[in-house]
């Protein structure tokens, strides 16, 4: 046997292997069949095809493989046979004339000369003798969390109608890494190969044809000099014609990486696609090309833990870390091999990844800093708005634009026209997103107000630049929007981009004016929305305030800090009912305390509405003191005292002085009845029923709650209905009427779920757990439902109401005594994973009659 050249470049053998694999599969043949036909062991053939253990294919074996493929009709032309020979550094003459004229090679089609290839523009060829076909880059690190996206993009490439695919997304989201992973996955799908051309360093689109010619190592038959000596002056035809003639019959994939800074590249790509019908092109860019037929794939950040929910020890024991956390772990271990996720650092890592929006580049930069910087310090630096300067790498092989987060963001920002730079800076004032109406009221471009259509057009441009995101409509609240503020699209910035743009806004001296317009817009919005929380439109109102909560926080903080007393008082008092419904006590205390501190010189009467909200928030430190001052003011001014008196009574209730609370609320009840105020009469009766229950006066509690129930059909406020049903359910449980208790608690639970009152949902769920465990004698109901309720309380940063805790713990202890600790723990763990819908289904699954 003739020993083949052992100095053949590895890429040549890889290409030869890929070519015969493609041909073999086209004929439906296995590699074992090929080995059998050659007469060698399949494992030996595999080693030779891959160059393993210094194994090489002999010239005879190469010729045998080509003859076998021809016999199988896996190749059908002499051109294909010559390509295989050339790939292995052999010439056509390796087969004798007799072999070409004998079976099976004589069955191969001979490509006849045509007028086209006899023209003045000879068909270019890849230089087989130098075998300099560029291989796909091999990344230095593993790709994490992209399995789904790789499959999706690969499926798109396989679609016959798809010829141009743009992977677009924010800088640092991982477009290049995804494109490379897809290219490796699709390497057998393109008979003529896949070629990856990085263009980040190219500044002139006119140089792309020449660059691609050099990249593909093209030459013409009339010019046999090596490709590395080929110059523009050596070429007798244009680079465009050279490319066209080479590509027009090729089934291959070209990948152009990082083209956002070359806006004119679209014309070049369009021309290639028109002239080469079997060609496919994949582009990575922060900007869409906007070509007809372009398929766009928005590369998403890595998944993080949803919302503000971060992993507990139970999550770590039963669920894998999020993909973003897995990436942080892998990159942190690269610089510090002993680093590990533990119960002590997992939440911090999760918060770091969430604050960085799941952007792989930002996560990798943060993980690299963990070698010398504590995780808590990293998180602090990210949350104080300095992430863009803090996150950097010293890796010499990183692209310059990827060595710091600031460089990555500046690359995108610098590509924007000045007016769009100003628009991006202005949008950074929003927290949690904004509507078109809000943008029109707050944002200016070139210091001029703009129309809604103008703003929409400009935002669409920033979306195309992968800087602004539009929230999908299915991510908005399920409640049907009816207010102007809720209609239409909603936009947002990733937190990393917002931090950077906010820094630019400050540096440009524009923040003060934008912040003032921001507060001027959201102040009346919250004031006119608050009354709807107690009316039929409560769901829409709650959804709106929840969606705009970030903006409302910022506006309130600005008004407080800048001594805009009226705005601060009105916003905080209006938000009181919203904070109460969501049990955001800590935030409410901080905000209201700050308002009182900054408005000490304002008239006491201006505090009235704020006091009404403050007094409803349990544990508020100063509510009774200020409410009593308000009461004295109202009495001196001969103004109604009912609201202040009610708040005083309610503070006694929350502080366990039930007798004093009852005394105050009875006075209020008389006033409300005299005024024929059914809403407040019902509310007061409900409170009195709860107080009587807590004092053990169950008959009196029944009288007050039954009267409240009689008034409920005429009330539209879901919060009041929820509270009344829950109090009635608790009372019925204490009176041992378990079916009635379950019925009332179910009604309260469903109302709380519909209205979005997480606190009341948790309270009703806790009571349902106690009732169902007792009613069915099945402790699993108590374990699962009470565990789910305590998990909800923990998310709200609160706990089981103190007044009911002793009874609750007694019931729970009784239930737990019936099973083993391991069984109880299993049920309790299951309850922590239940969704709100799961909880409702479990509560409704029991028929009390059985």
C-alpha positions in Angstrom: 0.0 0.0 0.0 1.1 3.5 -0.7 1.5 5.5 2.6 -0.3 8.8 2.3 1.3 12.1 3.3 1.4 12.2 7.1 2.0 16.0 7.1 -1.5 16.7 5.8 -3.1 19.5 7.9 -5.7 18.3 10.4 -8.3 20.4 8.8 -8.0 18.5 5.5 -8.7 15.2 7.2 -11.7 16.8 9.0 -13.1 18.2 5.8 -12.6 14.8 4.0 -14.4 13.1 6.8 -17.3 15.5 6.7 -17.6 15.2 2.9 -17.7 11.4 2.8 -20.1 11.4 5.8 -22.5 13.7 4.0 -22.3 11.6 0.8 -22.6 8.3 2.7 -25.7 9.6 4.6 -27.2 10.8 1.3 -27.0 7.2 0.1 -28.4 5.8 3.3 -25.2 3.9 4.2 -23.5 3.3 7.5 -19.8 3.8 8.2 -19.6 0.1 9.1 -20.7 -0.7 5.6 -18.0 1.5 4.2 -15.4 -0.2 6.4 -16.6 -3.7 5.3 -16.4 -2.6 1.6 -12.8 -1.5 2.1 -12.0 -4.6 4.0 -10.9 -3.1 7.4 -12.3 -3.1 10.9 -14.8 -0.2 11.5 -12.8 1.0 14.5 -9.7 1.1 12.4 -11.5 3.2 9.8 -12.8 5.5 12.4 -9.2 6.1 13.7 -7.9 6.7 10.2 -10.7 9.2 9.4 -10.0 11.2 12.6 -6.3 10.8 12.7 -6.4 9.1 16.0 -3.3 7.2 17.4 -1.3 8.4 14.4 -3.4 6.4 12.0 -3.5 7.6 8.4 -5.4 6.8 5.3 -3.3 5.4 2.5 -3.6 6.6 -1.0 -5.1 3.3 -1.9 -7.8 3.6 0.8 -8.7 7.1 -0.3 -9.2 5.8 -3.8 -11.2 2.9 -2.5 -13.5 5.2 -0.6 -14.2 7.3 -3.7 -14.9 4.2 -5.8 -17.2 2.8 -3.2 -19.1 6.1 -2.9 -19.4 6.2 -6.7 -20.7 2.6 -6.7 -23.3 3.5 -4.1 -24.2 6.6 -6.1 -23.4 8.7 -3.1 -21.4 10.8 -5.5 -22.5 11.3 -9.1 -20.0 13.6 -10.8 -16.3 13.5 -11.5 -16.1 16.9 -9.9 -17.1 15.4 -6.6 -14.5 12.7 -7.0 -11.8 15.2 -7.8 -12.8 17.4 -4.8 -12.4 14.4 -2.5 -9.0 13.7 -4.0 -7.9 17.4 -3.8 -9.0 17.5 -0.2 -6.5 14.8 0.6 -3.8 16.5 -1.4 -4.1 14.1 -4.4 -4.5 14.9 -8.1 -7.0 13.7 -10.6 -4.1 11.6 -12.1 -4.2 9.5 -8.9 -6.7 7.4 -10.9 -5.4 6.1 -14.2 -7.2 6.6 -17.4 -8.3 3.0 -17.3 -9.7 3.4 -13.8 -11.7 6.5 -14.9 -13.1 4.5 -17.8 -13.9 1.5 -15.7 -16.8 0.9 -13.3 -17.8 2.4 -11.1 -16.0 5.7 -12.0 -17.2 5.6 -15.6 -20.7 6.1 -14.3 -19.8 9.5 -12.9 -21.1 12.4 -14.8 -18.6 14.6 -16.6 -19.4 18.3 -16.2 -19.5 19.6 -19.8 -17.9 22.9 -20.6 -20.5 25.7 -21.0 -20.4 29.2 -22.5 -20.4 30.5 -19.0 -17.2 28.8 -17.8 -15.5 29.4 -21.0 -16.1 33.1 -20.7 -13.6 35.8 -19.7 -14.4 35.1 -16.1 -13.1 31.6 -15.2 -14.7 29.8 -12.2 -12.7 30.4 -9.0 -11.6 27.4 -6.9 -10.6 26.8 -3.4 -6.8 26.0 -3.4 -6.8 22.2 -2.7 -3.1 21.9 -2.6 -2.7 24.4 0.3 -5.8 23.2 2.1 -6.3 26.6 3.8 -10.1 26.4 4.0 -10.8 28.2 7.3 -12.2 26.1 10.0 -14.9 27.1 12.5 -13.4 28.8 15.6 -13.4 26.6 18.7 -14.4 28.7 21.8 -12.1 28.4 24.8 -15.0 27.9 27.2 -18.2 25.8 27.3 -21.6 27.2 26.3 -24.1 27.1 29.2 -27.8 27.3 29.1 -28.3 27.6 25.4 -29.6 24.1 24.4 -33.1 25.4 23.5 -31.8 28.3 21.4 -29.3 26.1 19.5 -32.1 23.8 18.6 -34.5 26.6 17.6 -31.9 28.3 15.3 -30.8 25.0 13.8 -34.4 24.2 12.9 -34.7 27.6 11.3 -31.6 27.0 9.1 -33.1 23.7 8.0 -36.2 25.4 6.6 -35.9 25.5 2.8 -37.5 29.0 2.5 -35.1 30.5 5.1 -32.0 32.0 3.4 -31.1 35.0 5.6 -31.2 34.7 9.4 -30.1 37.5 11.8 -29.3 36.7 15.3 -29.8 40.1 17.0 -29.7 41.2 20.6 -28.1 43.4 23.2 -24.3 43.6 23.4 -22.9 40.8 25.5 -26.0 38.6 25.2 -24.0 35.9 23.5 -24.9 36.2 19.8 -21.5 35.1 18.5 -21.3 32.1 20.9 -24.8 31.0 19.8 -23.9 31.3 16.1 -20.8 29.2 16.5 -22.7 26.5 18.5 -25.4 26.4 15.8 -22.7 26.2 13.1 -21.1 23.2 14.7 -24.5 21.5 15.1 -25.3 22.1 11.4 -21.9 21.2 10.0 -23.4 18.1 8.2 -26.3 20.1 6.7 -24.3 22.0 4.1 -22.5 20.0 1.5 -20.1 22.7 0.7 -19.3 23.8 4.2 -19.9 26.5 6.8 -17.7 29.6 6.9 -17.5 32.0 9.8 -16.3 35.6 9.0 -15.7 38.0 12.0 -16.3 41.6 10.8 -16.0 43.6 14.1 -12.6 45.1 13.1 -13.7 46.0 9.5 -14.7 49.6 9.2 -15.5 50.0 5.5 -18.2 47.9 3.9 -16.5 48.3 0.5 -13.7 46.0 1.8 -16.1 43.1 2.5 -15.9 41.4 -1.0 -12.1 41.5 -0.9 -12.1 40.3 2.7 -14.4 37.4 1.8 -12.3 36.4 -1.2 -9.2 36.3 0.9 -11.1 34.4 3.6 -12.3 31.7 1.2 -8.8 31.6 -0.4 -10.2 32.0 -3.9 -8.2 32.2 -7.1 -8.8 31.7 -10.8 -7.3 28.8 -12.9 -5.3 31.3 -14.9 -3.5 32.5 -11.8 -1.9 29.5 -10.0 0.0 31.5 -7.3 -0.8 30.6 -3.7 -3.6 32.5 -2.0 -1.3 34.1 0.6 0.4 35.8 -2.3 -2.7 36.9 -4.1 -3.2 40.7 -4.3 -5.9 42.9 -5.8 -3.7 43.7 -8.8 -3.3 40.0 -9.5 -7.0 39.5 -10.1 -8.4 39.9 -13.6 -12.0 40.1 -12.4 -13.8 41.9 -9.6 -14.1 40.4 -6.2 -17.8 40.5 -6.5 -17.7 38.5 -9.7 -15.2 36.0 -8.2 -17.6 35.5 -5.3 -20.6 35.1 -7.5 -19.0 32.5 -9.7 -17.8 30.5 -6.7 -21.0 30.7 -4.7 -23.7 30.4 -7.4 -23.7 26.6 -7.3 -22.5 26.0 -3.8 -24.7 24.7 -0.9 -23.0 26.4 2.0 -23.6 28.7 5.0 -21.8 32.0 5.4 -21.8 33.5 8.9 -21.1 37.2 9.1 -20.3 38.1 12.8 -20.8 41.6 14.3 -22.1 43.7 11.4 -24.1 46.4 13.3 -21.4 49.1 12.5 -21.7 48.3 8.8 -25.2 49.5 7.8 -24.5 49.2 4.1 -23.7 45.5 4.3 -27.4 44.8 3.6 -27.0 45.6 -0.1 -24.0 43.2 -0.4 -25.8 40.4 1.4 -28.9 40.9 -0.8 -26.8 40.7 -3.9 -25.1 37.4 -2.8 -28.4 35.8 -2.0 -29.9 36.8 -5.4 -26.9 35.4 -7.3 -26.4 32.2 -5.4 -29.7 30.3 -5.0 -28.4 27.6 -2.7 -26.5 30.0 -0.4 -27.7 30.7 3.1 -26.4 33.5 5.3 -26.5 33.9 9.1 -25.7 37.3 10.6 -25.0 38.3 14.2 -25.7 41.9 15.0 -27.2 44.3 17.5 -29.2 45.8 14.6 -31.6 44.1 12.2 -30.7 44.4 8.5 -34.3 45.2 7.4 -34.1 43.1 4.2 -37.0 41.4 2.6 -37.0 37.7 3.5 -34.9 38.3 6.6 -35.7 36.0 9.5 -35.0 37.6 12.9 -34.1 35.7 16.0 -33.9 37.8 19.2 -31.2 36.2 21.3 -32.5 36.3 24.9 -30.5 36.7 28.1 -29.9 33.6 30.2 -32.8 32.6 32.5 -32.6 33.8 36.1 -34.9 33.2 39.0 -38.2 34.9 38.1 -38.9 38.4 39.5 -37.7 39.0 43.0 -37.8 35.3 43.9 -34.4 33.9 44.7 -33.5 30.3 45.6 -34.0 29.0 49.1 -32.1 26.1 50.6 -35.0 23.9 49.6 -34.6 25.1 46.0 -30.9 24.2 46.0 -31.8 20.8 47.4 -34.4 19.9 44.8 -33.8 22.1 41.7 -30.7 22.9 39.7 -29.4 26.5 39.7 -30.7 28.8 36.9 -28.6 28.9 33.7 -27.3 32.3 34.7 -26.2 31.0 38.1 -24.6 28.0 36.4 -22.6 30.3 34.2 -21.5 32.4 37.2 -20.4 29.2 39.0 -18.4 27.9 36.0 -16.6 31.2 35.4 -16.0 31.8 39.1 -14.4 28.4 39.4 -12.2 29.2 36.5 -10.5 31.9 38.6 -11.0 30.3 42.0 -11.4 26.5 41.8 -12.7 26.1 45.3 -15.7 28.4 44.7 -19.0 26.6 45.2 -22.7 27.5 45.5 -23.8 27.2 49.2 -26.8 28.1 51.2 -24.9 31.2 52.4 -24.1 32.6 49.0 -26.7 31.3 46.5 -29.2 34.1 47.1 -26.4 36.7 46.5 -25.3 35.0 43.3 -28.9 34.9 42.2 -29.4 38.6 42.9 -26.1 39.4 41.0 -27.3 37.5 38.0 -30.8 39.0 38.1 -29.4 42.6 38.4 -27.2 41.8 35.4 -30.3 40.8 33.4 -28.9 37.4 32.7 -26.4 38.9 30.2 -23.6 36.3 29.8 -20.8 38.8 29.3 -21.8 40.8 32.4 -22.1 37.6 34.4 -18.7 36.4 33.3 -17.1 39.8 34.1 -18.7 39.7 37.6 -17.6 36.2 38.2 -14.1 37.1 37.3 -14.1 39.7 40.0 -15.1 37.1 42.6 -11.5 36.0 42.9 -10.6 39.1 45.0 -13.9 40.8 45.7 -16.6 39.4 48.1 -19.9 38.5 46.5 -21.7 41.0 48.8 -19.4 43.8 47.6 -20.0 42.8 43.9 -23.7 43.0 44.5 -23.4 46.4 46.2 -21.4 47.8 43.3 -24.0 46.6 40.9 -26.9 48.1 42.8 -25.3 51.5 43.3 -25.1 52.2 39.6 -21.4 51.7 38.9 -21.6 48.3 37.2 -20.5 49.7 33.9 -17.1 50.8 35.3 -16.7 48.0 37.9 -17.1 45.0 35.5 -13.9 44.4 33.6 -11.5 41.6 32.6 -7.8 41.4 32.1 -8.0 38.5 29.6 -5.7 39.4 26.7 -7.7 37.3 24.2 -11.0 39.1 24.9 -12.3 41.5 22.3 -11.6 45.1 23.3 -15.3 45.9 23.3 -15.9 43.0 25.7 -13.1 43.8 28.2 -15.4 46.1 30.2 -19.2 46.4 30.4 -18.8 50.1 29.7 -17.0 49.4 26.4 -19.7 47.0 25.4 -22.5 49.5 26.1 -20.5 52.4 24.5 -20.1 50.4 21.3 -23.9 50.4 20.9 -24.4 54.0 22.2 -21.8 55.4 19.8 -23.6 54.0 16.8 -26.7 56.1 17.5 -27.4 59.5 16.0 -27.2 62.3 18.6 -31.0 62.7 18.9 -31.4 59.0 19.6 -28.6 59.1 22.2 -30.6 61.8 24.0 -33.8 59.7 23.7 -32.0 56.7 25.3 -30.7 58.9 28.1 -34.1 60.2 28.8 -35.7 56.8 28.9 -33.3 55.8 31.7 -35.5 57.8 34.1 -38.1 55.1 34.0 -38.0 52.1 36.4 -39.8 48.9 35.4 -40.8 50.3 32.0 -43.1 52.9 30.5 -46.0 53.5 28.2 -46.0 55.5 25.0 -48.2 58.1 26.8 -45.6 58.4 29.6 -42.8 58.8 27.1 -44.6 61.5 25.2 -45.2 63.4 28.5 -41.7 63.1 29.9 -39.1 62.5 27.2 -37.8 65.3 25.0 -35.7 65.0 21.8 -33.5 68.0 20.9 -35.2 69.8 23.9 -38.6 69.7 22.1 -41.8 67.8 23.0 -42.7 65.2 20.4 -45.9 63.6 19.2 -46.9 60.0 20.0 -46.2 58.8 16.5 -42.7 60.4 16.5 -41.9 58.8 19.9 -43.1 55.4 18.6 -41.0 55.7 15.5 -37.9 56.6 17.6 -38.5 53.8 20.1 -38.9 51.3 17.3 -35.4 52.4 16.0 -33.9 51.8 19.5 -35.6 48.4 19.6 -34.0 47.6 16.3 -30.7 48.7 17.9 -31.3 46.1 20.7 -31.2 48.9 23.3 -34.9 49.2 24.1 -37.2 46.2 24.7 -40.9 45.9 24.1 -42.7 43.9 26.7 -44.7 41.0 25.1 -48.4 41.5 25.6 -48.7 38.1 27.2 -46.4 39.3 30.0 -48.8 42.1 30.9 -51.4 41.7 33.6 -54.2 39.2 32.8 -56.7 41.9 33.9 -58.2 43.6 30.9 -56.8 47.1 30.6 -59.4 49.8 30.5 -57.5 53.0 31.4 -55.5 55.0 29.0 -52.3 54.3 30.9 -52.7 50.5 30.4 -53.5 50.5 26.7 -50.9 50.0 24.0 -47.4 48.7 24.1 -45.0 48.9 27.0 -41.3 49.4 26.8 -38.3 48.8 29.1 -34.5 48.9 29.4 -32.4 46.1 30.7 -31.0 47.1 34.0 -27.4 47.1 32.8 -28.4 49.5 29.9 -30.5 51.6 32.2 -27.7 52.1 34.7 -25.3 53.1 32.0 -27.8 55.5 30.3 -28.7 57.0 33.7 -25.0 57.8 34.2 -25.0 59.5 30.8 -28.1 61.4 31.7 -26.5 62.8 34.8 -23.3 63.6 33.0 -25.2 65.5 30.3 -26.9 67.7 33.0 -30.4 66.6 31.9 -31.5 64.5 34.9 -33.1 67.3 37.0 -35.5 68.4 34.3 -36.4 64.9 33.2 -37.0 63.8 36.9 -39.3 66.8 37.5 -41.4 65.9 34.4 -41.4 62.3 35.5 -42.9 63.2 38.9 -45.4 65.6 37.4 -46.7 62.8 35.2 -46.9 60.0 37.8 -48.3 62.2 40.7 -51.8 62.7 39.1 -51.8 59.2 37.8 -51.6 57.6 41.2 -54.0 60.1 42.8 -56.7 59.4 40.2 -56.1 55.7 40.3 -56.3 55.2 44.1 -60.1 55.6 44.5 -60.6 52.8 41.9 -59.1 50.3 44.3 -62.4 50.2 46.2 -64.6 50.1 43.2 -65.6 47.7 40.4 -62.4 48.7 38.5 -60.2 47.5 41.3 -58.4 44.8 39.3 -57.4 47.3 36.6 -56.4 49.9 39.2 -54.3 47.4 41.1 -52.7 46.1 37.9 -51.8 49.6 36.9 -50.2 50.5 40.2 -48.3 47.3 40.3 -47.0 47.8 36.8 -45.9 51.4 37.6 -44.7 50.7 41.1 -41.0 51.3 40.2 -41.9 54.7 38.7 -44.1 55.6 41.6 -41.3 54.9 44.0 -38.9 57.1 42.1 -41.4 59.9 41.8 -42.3 59.8 45.5 -38.6 59.7 46.5 -37.9 62.7 44.3 -40.8 64.7 45.7 -39.8 64.0 49.2 -36.1 64.8 48.8 -36.9 68.1 46.9 -39.5 69.3 49.4 -42.5 69.1 47.1 -44.7 68.6 50.1 -48.1 68.4 48.4 -46.9 65.8 45.8 -45.2 63.7 48.5 -48.2 63.7 50.8 -50.8 63.0 48.1 -48.7 60.2 46.5 -47.9 58.5 49.8 -51.5 58.6 51.1 -52.8 57.4 47.8 -50.3 54.5 47.8 -51.2 53.6 51.3 -54.2 51.4 50.3 -52.0 49.7 47.6 -49.2 49.0 50.1 -51.7 47.6 52.5 -53.2 45.3 49.9 -49.7 44.0 49.0 -48.6 44.0 52.7 -45.5 46.0 51.8 -45.3 47.2 55.4 -41.5 47.8 55.5 -41.6 49.9 52.3 -44.7 51.8 53.5 -43.1 52.6 56.9 -39.9 53.9 55.3 -41.7 56.0 52.7 -44.3 57.5 55.0 -41.7 58.1 57.7 -39.6 60.0 55.2 -42.6 62.1 54.1 -43.4 63.0 57.7 -39.7 63.9 58.3 -39.7 66.3 55.3 -43.1 67.8 55.9 -43.0 68.7 59.6 -43.8 72.4 58.8 -46.9 71.7 56.7 -50.4 72.2 58.1 -51.7 69.3 60.1 -54.8 69.2 57.9 -52.6 68.3 54.9 -51.6 65.1 56.7 -55.2 63.8 57.1 -55.3 61.5 54.0 -51.8 60.2 54.7 -52.8 59.3 58.3 -55.7 57.3 57.0 -53.2 55.2 55.0 -50.6 55.0 57.7 -53.0 53.9 60.4 -54.1 50.9 58.3 -50.5 49.6 58.1 -49.9 47.5 61.2 -46.8 48.2 63.3 -46.5 51.7 61.9 -44.6 53.4 64.7 -46.3 56.8 64.9 -49.8 56.2 63.5 -51.7 56.4 66.8 -49.8 59.4 68.0 -50.5 61.4 64.8 -54.0 60.0 64.4 -54.8 61.4 67.9 -53.3 64.7 66.9 -55.5 64.7 63.8 -58.6 63.8 66.0 -57.9 66.8 68.2 -57.5 69.0 65.2 -60.8 67.8 63.7 -62.7 68.3 67.0 -61.3 71.8 67.4 -62.2 72.7 63.8 -65.6 71.1 64.2 -64.8 68.7 61.3 -66.0 65.1 61.1 -64.0 62.9 63.4 -65.1 59.5 62.1 -62.0 58.7 60.0 -59.5 59.7 62.6 -61.5 57.8 65.3 -61.7 54.7 63.2 -57.9 54.7 62.6 -57.3 55.1 66.3 -59.5 52.1 67.0 -57.8 50.1 64.4 -54.4 50.8 65.8 -55.6 49.3 69.2 -56.8 46.3 67.2 -53.4 45.7 65.6 -51.7 46.1 69.0 -53.9 43.6 70.7 -55.9 46.1 72.9 -59.2 44.6 71.8 -61.4 46.3 74.4 -60.1 49.8 73.6 -60.4 49.0 69.9 -64.0 47.9 70.3 -64.9 51.0 72.3 -63.6 53.3 69.5 -65.1 51.4 66.7 -68.6 51.3 68.4 -68.5 55.1 68.3 -67.6 55.0 64.6 -70.4 52.5 63.9 -73.0 54.9 65.3 -71.6 57.8 63.2 -71.6 55.7 60.0 -75.1 54.4 60.6 -76.3 58.0 61.2 -74.7 59.1 57.9 -76.2 56.0 56.1 -72.6 55.2 55.0 -73.1 51.5 54.1 -69.6 50.9 53.0 -68.0 52.1 56.3 -70.8 50.6 58.3 -70.0 47.2 56.8 -66.3 47.7 57.2 -66.7 48.6 60.9 -69.0 45.6 61.6 -66.4 43.3 60.1 -63.7 44.7 62.3 -66.0 44.5 65.4 -66.8 40.8 64.5 -63.1 40.1 64.3 -62.5 41.8 67.7 -65.3 39.8 69.3 -63.9 36.6 67.9 -60.5 37.4 69.4 -62.1 38.2 72.8 -64.0 34.9 72.8 -67.4 36.5 72.5 -68.5 34.3 69.6 -72.2 35.0 69.8 -71.6 38.7 69.5 -69.1 38.1 66.7 -71.8 36.1 64.8 -74.3 39.0 65.2 -71.9 41.6 63.8 -70.5 39.4 61.0 -74.0 38.3 59.9 -75.1 41.9 59.7 -72.0 42.7 57.7 -72.8 39.8 55.3 -76.2 41.2 54.8 -74.8 44.4 53.5 -72.2 42.8 51.3 -74.2 42.3 48.2 -74.5 46.0 47.8 -70.7 46.5 48.1 -68.4 46.3 45.1 -65.2 46.5 47.0 -63.5 43.0 46.8 -61.1 43.7 49.7 -64.0 44.2 52.1 -65.8 41.1 50.9 -62.6 39.0 51.2 -62.0 40.1 54.8 -65.6 39.5 55.8 -65.6 36.0 54.4 -62.3 35.1 56.0 -63.4 36.4 59.5 -66.7 34.5 59.1 -64.8 31.4 58.2 -62.6 31.6 61.2 -65.6 32.2 63.5 -67.4 29.2 62.0 -64.3 27.1 62.6 -64.2 28.1 66.3 -67.9 27.3 66.5 -67.1 23.8 65.1 -69.3 24.4 62.0 -66.6 23.1 59.7 -68.6 22.9 56.4 -69.7 26.5 56.8 -66.2 27.5 57.7 -64.8 25.9 54.6 -67.5 27.5 52.4 -66.7 31.0 53.7 -63.0 30.5 53.5 -63.2 29.2 49.9 -65.1 32.3 48.9 -62.6 34.6 50.6 -59.7 32.7 49.0 -61.1 33.0 45.5 -61.9 36.7 46.0 -58.4 37.3 47.2 -56.9 35.5 44.3 -59.1 37.4 41.8 -58.3 40.8 43.4 -54.6 40.1 43.8 -54.5 40.5 47.6 -51.6 38.1 48.3 -51.8 38.8 52.1 -55.5 37.9 52.4 -54.9 34.9 50.1 -52.2 33.6 52.4 -54.5 34.2 55.4 -57.4 32.4 53.9 -55.1 29.6 52.7 -53.7 29.2 56.2 -57.2 28.9 57.7 -58.2 26.5 54.9 -55.3 24.3 55.8 -56.4 24.1 59.4 -60.0 23.5 58.5 -59.4 20.8 55.8 -56.9 18.9 58.0 -59.5 18.8 60.8 -62.5 18.1 58.5 -60.9 15.3 56.6 -58.6 14.0 59.3 -55.9 14.1 56.7 -52.8 16.0 57.9 -51.4 16.3 54.4 -53.9 19.1 53.7 -52.7 21.1 56.7 -49.0 20.5 55.9 -49.2 21.5 52.2 -51.6 24.4 52.5 -50.1 25.9 55.6 -46.6 25.5 54.1 -47.8 27.3 50.9 -49.3 30.1 53.1 -46.2 30.6 55.1 -44.1 30.8 51.9 -46.4 33.6 50.7 -46.1 35.4 54.0 -42.3 35.1 53.7 -42.4 36.6 50.2 -44.3 39.6 51.7 -41.8 39.9 54.5 -44.4 39.2 57.1 -45.8 36.3 59.0 -48.9 34.6 60.5 -51.0 37.3 62.3 -49.9 37.4 65.9 -53.5 37.3 67.2 -54.1 33.9 65.6 -50.6 32.4 65.9 -51.3 30.5 69.2 -54.4 28.8 67.8 -52.6 28.1 64.5 -49.6 26.5 66.2 -51.8 24.3 68.3 -53.7 23.0 65.3 -50.5 22.4 63.4 -48.9 20.5 66.3 -52.0 18.3 66.5 -51.9 17.5 62.8 -48.1 16.8 62.8 -48.4 14.4 65.7 -50.3 11.9 63.5 -47.5 11.2 61.0 -43.7 10.7 61.0 -41.4 13.7 60.8 -40.2 12.5 57.4 -43.7 12.3 56.0 -44.6 15.8 57.4 -41.4 17.3 55.9 -42.2 15.8 52.5 -45.6 17.3 52.5 -44.3 20.6 53.8 -41.7 20.7 51.1 -44.3 20.0 48.5 -46.4 22.9 49.7 -43.6 25.4 49.2 -43.6 24.7 45.5 -47.4 25.1 45.0 -48.6 27.9 42.7 -51.6 30.0 43.7 -53.7 28.0 41.1 -52.5 24.7 42.6 -53.5 26.0 46.1 -57.0 26.9 44.9 -57.4 23.5 43.2 -56.4 21.7 46.3 -58.8 23.6 48.5 -61.7 23.0 46.0 -60.9 19.3 45.7 -62.6 18.3 48.9 -66.4 17.8 49.1 -67.4 18.7 52.6 -70.5 16.5 52.4 -68.2 13.5 52.2 
